Amino acid sequence: MTRCHFLFLLLEKILFMSLENMVSQFEKRAATAAPIGGSIKFEVDGQGIIIDGSGDINTVKVSDGEADCTISLTAEVLQKLRDGDINPMMAVMGGQIKISGDMGLAMKVQSLMG
């Protein structure tokens, strides 16, 4: 599975959950994963959830704060990805999915989904 495809699947799940469910799911997964060594912010239409693994454990909070890596996109792009109207890799390459900051942390997203 490519990194972009994995991110698409993750973000699709995130969009269709309530905020409380999103945080709960991230908390469960983050608690069992090794600290990621930084912070990752997931942002769909401006709604942010930050996973901070810069300490001894990963913590999760709803926040629009800064993070070492931010993965963002719009709900519209997410819908097109889900419907197969655009390719995840092309969405990243075309700037419709934006990954900014520490790409090494973006690669650790899979460890949080274990």
NORLINUR-V116061 format. One record per residue. N is the residue number from 0. RES is the residue in one small letter. PHI is phi in whole degrees, -180 to 180 (999 if undefined). PSI is psi in degrees with one decimal (NA if undefined). OMEGA is omega in radians with two decimals (NA if undefined). Layout:
N_RES_PHI_PSI_OMEGA ; N_RES_PHI_PSI_OMEGA
//
This chain:
0_m_999_130.9_3.13 ; 1_t_-75_158.4_3.13 ; 2_r_-59_-41.7_-3.12 ; 3_c_-66_-41.3_3.12 ; 4_h_-64_-42.8_3.11 ; 5_f_-61_-45.5_3.13 ; 6_l_-61_-39.5_3.10 ; 7_f_-60_-48.3_-3.13 ; 8_l_-62_-41.8_3.12 ; 9_l_-64_-48.3_-3.11 ; 10_l_-67_-32.8_3.07 ; 11_e_-63_-43.7_3.10 ; 12_k_-62_-42.1_-3.10 ; 13_i_-62_-44.8_-3.05 ; 14_l_-62_-35.9_-3.03 ; 15_f_-94_10.7_3.03 ; 16_m_-106_154.8_3.02 ; 17_s_-71_162.2_3.13 ; 18_l_-57_-43.2_-3.14 ; 19_e_-62_-42.1_3.11 ; 20_n_-66_-38.9_3.11 ; 21_m_-59_-49.7_-3.12 ; 22_v_-63_-43.4_-3.14 ; 23_s_-61_-45.2_3.13 ; 24_q_-64_-43.6_3.10 ; 25_f_-63_-40.8_-3.13 ; 26_e_-62_-44.0_3.13 ; 27_k_-61_-46.2_-3.10 ; 28_r_-72_-40.0_-3.12 ; 29_a_-67_-33.2_-3.11 ; 30_a_-65_-29.6_-3.10 ; 31_t_-97_-7.6_-3.14 ; 32_a_-94_151.0_3.04 ; 33_a_-64_149.3_3.10 ; 34_p_-53_135.7_-3.05 ; 35_i_-82_-9.4_3.08 ; 36_g_82_22.3_3.13 ; 37_g_172_-162.5_-3.13 ; 38_s_-126_140.5_3.11 ; 39_i_-123_131.8_3.09 ; 40_k_-112_126.4_3.02 ; 41_f_-99_128.3_-3.07 ; 42_e_-135_115.5_3.07 ; 43_v_-119_115.1_-3.09 ; 44_d_52_41.4_3.04 ; 45_g_85_-4.8_3.11 ; 46_q_-89_120.6_-3.03 ; 47_g_-112_142.0_2.98 ; 48_i_-130_126.4_-3.11 ; 49_i_-109_130.9_2.99 ; 50_i_-106_118.1_-3.11 ; 51_d_-110_111.4_3.13 ; 52_g_-117_32.8_-3.11 ; 53_s_-83_-11.3_3.13 ; 54_g_-106_-147.7_-3.11 ; 55_d_-78_-20.7_3.13 ; 56_i_-138_162.8_3.03 ; 57_n_-86_132.9_3.05 ; 58_t_-120_154.7_-3.07 ; 59_v_-127_135.9_3.08 ; 60_k_-151_153.1_3.02 ; 61_v_-83_122.9_-3.08 ; 62_s_-164_148.8_2.99 ; 63_d_-101_16.3_-3.11 ; 64_g_-70_179.3_3.14 ; 65_e_-78_153.1_3.08 ; 66_a_-144_162.3_3.12 ; 67_d_-68_-29.7_3.13 ; 68_c_-140_133.7_3.10 ; 69_t_-124_131.1_3.09 ; 70_i_-115_115.4_-3.05 ; 71_s_-136_151.4_3.07 ; 72_l_-166_171.0_3.13 ; 73_t_-95_160.3_3.07 ; 74_a_-63_-33.5_3.13 ; 75_e_-63_-44.9_3.11 ; 76_v_-65_-40.5_3.11 ; 77_l_-61_-41.1_3.09 ; 78_q_-62_-44.8_3.13 ; 79_k_-63_-38.4_3.09 ; 80_l_-64_-45.7_-3.13 ; 81_r_-62_-39.1_-3.12 ; 82_d_-81_-3.9_-3.14 ; 83_g_78_15.1_-3.13 ; 84_d_-77_-22.4_3.06 ; 85_i_-138_152.4_3.14 ; 86_n_-85_134.2_-3.13 ; 87_p_-55_-43.3_-3.13 ; 88_m_-63_-42.6_3.13 ; 89_m_-68_-32.2_3.11 ; 90_a_-64_-39.7_3.08 ; 91_v_-69_-48.0_-3.10 ; 92_m_-63_-33.1_-3.13 ; 93_g_-88_1.1_3.08 ; 94_g_84_8.6_3.13 ; 95_q_-80_-28.1_2.94 ; 96_i_-113_126.5_-3.10 ; 97_k_-113_128.4_3.05 ; 98_i_-120_115.4_-3.12 ; 99_s_-122_153.9_3.12 ; 100_g_93_-144.0_-3.01 ; 101_d_-74_104.7_-3.13 ; 102_m_-67_-26.6_3.08 ; 103_g_-61_-37.9_3.09 ; 104_l_-69_-38.0_3.11 ; 105_a_-59_-35.5_3.13 ; 106_m_-69_-20.2_-3.12 ; 107_k_-86_-1.4_3.12 ; 108_v_-56_-39.2_-3.11 ; 109_q_-61_-35.1_3.13 ; 110_s_-65_-25.5_3.10 ; 111_l_-80_-16.8_-3.10 ; 112_m_-98_-10.2_3.14 ; 113_g_-16_NA_NA
//
